[in-house]
Amino acid sequence: MIAFHHIPHQASAATEVISVTESPDGMLHARQPLLTFPSNAKLSGQVFYGQLLLAGQEQITWQRDGNRYSLIAQLTGFGQRLSYESHGSFDTDGLKPDSFKAFRNDQPREHAEFDWIAGVLHYGDGKEEKLEPGAQDVLSLGWQLALKGARLGMTQITTGKKVYSYPLKPAGETVFDTGAGKMRAVVIRAKGDDDITEFWLAPGYANLPIRITRIDPDKKLEQRIVAIDINEQEEWRLPTAPAHSSGK
């Protein structure tokens, strides 16, 4: 799996992607491989609940400015708007969040503050925990995996309401069938006591997370990407909505 070990402050012209093409093995990929992580990217997708129910639409925007990053995710469905924001810095170890915030219909909900100097993670209503090296929030995690691969091991993760420690491990390679072409995907799995989260990363598109599934005893949630924009260029777009939520 590709791992971007650093993010140069300026992307070279060689990293610009011109168009999408299909390789001899039938997989979709960028015509010019990305040699550095994108300075900006936008992923549009659909969110499924259970096996068949389309629960909403999502858009995730990544921006970097110098050694600072911004991640914003917006989900709409069932008459609600959910927003998530992760802001912070990055270095050779990847993303280092400073803050995470969640909103429902523009009203603040969960939040977390990462005090790296004091080594304290502030979250929820005045709660604190020791901040572990490499800690992430639920939004930044997928992008940290895109940058650093599966070498994270046990990782501290916060939702802004709770804090977990998950062992992140590689789970092999598979094919992401978009319904309009196939993409090679590398799978990374986070397994808790009674839940499993899988991140499907696309090596042909800078390791961006193209599918995320979360399964626990009560529900299954799935995010499937239907459009990819990299460095302000449309790289791929699903012509029609997918007919099912299966990733294989």
C-alpha positions as CSV (number, residue, x, y, z in Angstrom):
1,M,0.0,0.0,0.0
2,I,1.1,3.5,-0.8
3,A,2.0,5.6,2.3
4,F,2.8,9.3,1.9
5,H,5.5,9.9,4.6
6,H,5.4,13.7,4.3
7,I,3.4,16.5,2.7
8,P,5.5,19.1,1.0
9,H,4.3,22.6,1.5
10,Q,4.0,23.1,-2.3
11,A,2.8,20.4,-4.7
12,S,4.8,20.2,-7.9
13,A,3.2,20.4,-11.3
14,A,3.9,16.7,-11.7
15,T,1.2,15.9,-9.1
16,E,-1.6,17.4,-11.1
17,V,-4.0,14.7,-12.3
18,I,-5.3,15.3,-15.8
19,S,-8.0,12.6,-16.1
20,V,-9.2,9.2,-15.1
21,T,-8.3,6.1,-17.2
22,E,-8.7,2.4,-17.0
23,S,-5.7,0.1,-16.6
24,P,-5.3,-3.2,-18.5
25,D,-6.7,-5.1,-15.5
26,G,-9.9,-3.0,-15.7
27,M,-9.2,-0.9,-12.6
28,L,-9.9,2.9,-12.6
29,H,-7.0,5.1,-11.6
30,A,-5.6,8.6,-12.3
31,R,-3.7,9.0,-15.5
32,Q,-0.8,10.7,-13.7
33,P,-0.1,9.1,-10.2
34,L,-0.1,11.5,-7.3
35,L,3.4,11.7,-5.9
36,T,2.5,13.9,-2.9
37,F,-0.7,14.1,-0.9
38,P,-3.2,16.6,-2.5
39,S,-3.3,20.2,-1.2
40,N,-7.1,20.0,-1.5
41,A,-9.6,17.2,-2.2
42,K,-13.4,16.9,-2.1
43,L,-15.2,13.6,-1.8
44,S,-18.9,13.3,-2.4
45,G,-20.8,10.2,-1.3
46,Q,-23.9,8.5,-0.1
47,V,-24.6,7.1,3.4
48,F,-26.5,3.8,3.8
49,Y,-28.2,2.5,6.9
50,G,-28.5,-1.3,7.1
51,Q,-28.3,-3.1,3.7
52,L,-30.5,-1.1,1.4
53,L,-31.7,2.2,3.0
54,L,-30.1,5.3,1.5
55,A,-29.9,7.5,4.6
56,G,-28.4,10.7,3.1
57,Q,-25.7,12.5,1.1
58,E,-22.3,13.6,2.3
59,Q,-19.4,15.8,1.2
60,I,-16.0,15.8,2.8
61,T,-13.5,18.6,2.0
62,W,-9.8,18.5,2.7
63,Q,-7.6,21.7,2.6
64,R,-4.0,22.3,3.6
65,D,-2.2,25.6,4.1
66,G,1.5,25.3,5.0
67,N,1.6,22.8,7.8
68,R,-2.1,23.3,8.8
69,Y,-5.0,21.2,7.7
70,S,-8.8,21.5,7.7
71,L,-11.3,18.7,7.3
72,I,-15.0,19.4,7.0
73,A,-17.7,16.8,6.5
74,Q,-21.4,17.6,5.9
75,L,-24.2,15.1,5.8
76,T,-27.8,15.6,4.9
77,G,-30.7,13.2,5.3
78,F,-34.1,12.7,6.9
79,G,-34.5,16.5,7.2
80,Q,-31.3,16.9,9.2
81,R,-27.9,18.5,8.6
82,L,-24.9,17.0,10.4
83,S,-21.5,18.7,10.2
84,Y,-18.1,17.7,11.5
85,E,-14.9,19.7,11.6
86,S,-11.3,18.7,12.4
87,H,-8.5,21.2,12.4
88,G,-4.9,20.8,13.2
89,S,-1.3,20.5,11.9
90,F,0.7,17.8,10.3
91,D,4.3,16.7,10.2
92,T,6.2,13.5,9.3
93,D,4.0,11.5,11.7
94,G,0.9,12.6,9.9
95,L,-2.1,14.5,11.2
96,K,-2.1,16.1,14.6
97,P,-5.6,17.4,15.4
98,D,-6.1,20.5,17.6
99,S,-9.9,20.5,17.7
100,F,-12.9,18.5,16.7
101,K,-16.5,19.8,16.5
102,A,-19.8,18.3,15.6
103,F,-23.1,20.2,14.8
104,R,-26.7,19.1,14.2
105,N,-28.7,21.7,12.1
106,D,-26.0,24.3,13.0
107,Q,-26.3,23.6,16.7
108,P,-23.1,22.6,18.5
109,R,-23.0,19.0,19.8
110,E,-19.8,17.0,20.6
111,H,-16.4,18.6,20.7
112,A,-12.8,17.8,21.7
113,E,-9.7,19.8,22.2
114,F,-6.2,18.3,21.9
115,D,-3.7,20.0,24.2
116,W,-0.5,18.4,23.0
117,I,1.7,20.6,25.2
118,A,0.0,19.6,28.4
119,G,-0.7,16.1,27.1
120,V,-4.5,16.3,27.8
121,L,-7.5,15.5,25.7
122,H,-10.5,17.6,26.6
123,Y,-13.9,16.3,25.4
124,G,-17.6,16.2,26.2
125,D,-18.8,18.2,29.2
126,G,-15.6,19.0,31.0
127,K,-14.1,15.5,30.7
128,E,-10.3,14.9,30.4
129,E,-8.0,12.0,29.5
130,K,-4.3,11.6,29.0
131,L,-3.6,12.5,25.3
132,E,-1.7,9.6,23.7
133,P,0.8,10.1,20.8
134,G,-0.9,9.7,17.4
135,A,-4.4,10.4,18.8
136,Q,-7.1,11.2,16.2
137,D,-10.7,12.2,16.0
138,V,-13.3,10.2,14.1
139,L,-13.1,12.5,11.1
140,S,-9.3,12.8,10.8
141,L,-8.7,9.0,11.3
142,G,-9.5,8.0,7.7
143,W,-7.2,10.7,6.3
144,Q,-4.4,9.8,8.7
145,L,-4.6,6.3,7.4
146,A,-4.4,7.7,3.8
147,L,-1.2,9.4,4.8
148,K,0.5,6.8,7.0
149,G,-1.0,3.5,6.1
150,A,-1.7,0.8,8.7
151,R,1.3,1.3,10.9
152,L,-0.7,3.0,13.6
153,G,-1.3,0.0,15.8
154,M,-3.3,0.8,18.9
155,T,-4.7,4.3,18.3
156,Q,-6.6,6.7,20.6
157,I,-9.8,8.0,19.0
158,T,-12.4,10.5,20.2
159,T,-15.9,11.2,19.0
160,G,-16.1,14.3,21.1
161,K,-18.4,12.4,23.4
162,K,-16.3,9.3,24.2
163,V,-12.7,8.2,23.8
164,Y,-11.7,4.8,22.5
165,S,-8.5,2.9,21.8
166,Y,-8.6,0.7,18.7
167,P,-6.0,-1.6,17.2
168,L,-5.7,-0.6,13.5
169,K,-4.6,-3.5,11.3
170,P,-4.3,-4.2,7.6
171,A,-7.0,-6.5,6.3
172,G,-5.8,-7.2,2.8
173,E,-6.8,-5.9,-0.7
174,T,-10.1,-6.0,-2.5
175,V,-12.1,-4.4,-5.3
176,F,-14.5,-1.5,-4.9
177,D,-17.2,-1.9,-7.5
178,T,-18.6,1.6,-8.0
179,G,-21.3,0.5,-10.4
180,A,-19.4,2.4,-13.2
181,G,-16.0,0.9,-13.0
182,K,-13.8,-0.8,-10.3
183,M,-11.1,0.6,-8.1
184,R,-8.4,-1.2,-6.2
185,A,-8.8,-0.8,-2.5
186,V,-6.6,-1.5,0.5
187,V,-8.6,-2.3,3.6
188,I,-7.7,-1.3,7.2
189,R,-9.8,-2.6,10.0
190,A,-10.4,-1.3,13.5
191,K,-12.0,-3.9,15.8
192,G,-13.5,-3.0,19.2
193,D,-15.2,-5.3,21.7
194,D,-18.5,-5.4,19.8
195,D,-18.0,-3.3,16.7
196,I,-15.9,-3.2,13.5
197,T,-14.9,-0.3,11.3
198,E,-13.4,-0.8,7.9
199,F,-11.6,1.9,5.9
200,W,-11.2,1.2,2.1
201,L,-8.4,3.3,0.7
202,A,-7.8,3.8,-3.0
203,P,-4.1,3.7,-4.0
204,G,-5.0,5.0,-7.4
205,Y,-6.4,8.2,-5.8
206,A,-3.8,9.2,-3.2
207,N,-5.1,6.5,-0.8
208,L,-8.3,8.6,-0.2
209,P,-11.0,6.7,1.8
210,I,-13.6,5.6,-0.8
211,R,-15.7,3.4,1.5
212,I,-16.1,3.2,5.3
213,T,-18.3,0.7,7.1
214,R,-19.2,0.6,10.8
215,I,-21.0,-2.4,12.2
216,D,-22.1,-3.0,15.8
217,P,-24.8,-5.2,17.3
218,D,-27.5,-2.5,16.6
219,K,-26.8,-1.2,13.2
220,K,-24.6,-1.0,10.1
221,L,-23.6,2.3,8.5
222,E,-21.8,2.6,5.2
223,Q,-20.3,5.5,3.4
224,R,-19.7,5.1,-0.3
225,I,-17.9,7.7,-2.5
226,V,-19.7,8.7,-5.7
227,A,-17.4,11.5,-6.8
228,I,-13.7,12.5,-6.3
229,D,-12.1,15.9,-6.9
230,I,-8.4,16.3,-6.4
231,N,-6.5,19.6,-6.6
232,E,-9.6,21.3,-8.0
233,Q,-10.1,18.8,-10.8
234,E,-12.9,16.3,-11.1
235,E,-11.2,12.9,-11.2
236,W,-14.2,10.6,-11.2
237,R,-18.0,10.8,-10.8
238,L,-20.6,8.0,-10.7
239,P,-23.0,8.7,-13.6
240,T,-26.0,7.2,-11.7
241,A,-26.8,6.3,-8.1
242,P,-25.6,2.9,-7.0
243,A,-28.3,0.3,-6.9
244,H,-27.0,-1.4,-3.7
245,S,-24.7,-0.9,-0.8
246,S,-22.4,-3.8,-1.2
247,G,-18.8,-2.9,-1.7
248,K,-17.8,-6.1,-3.6
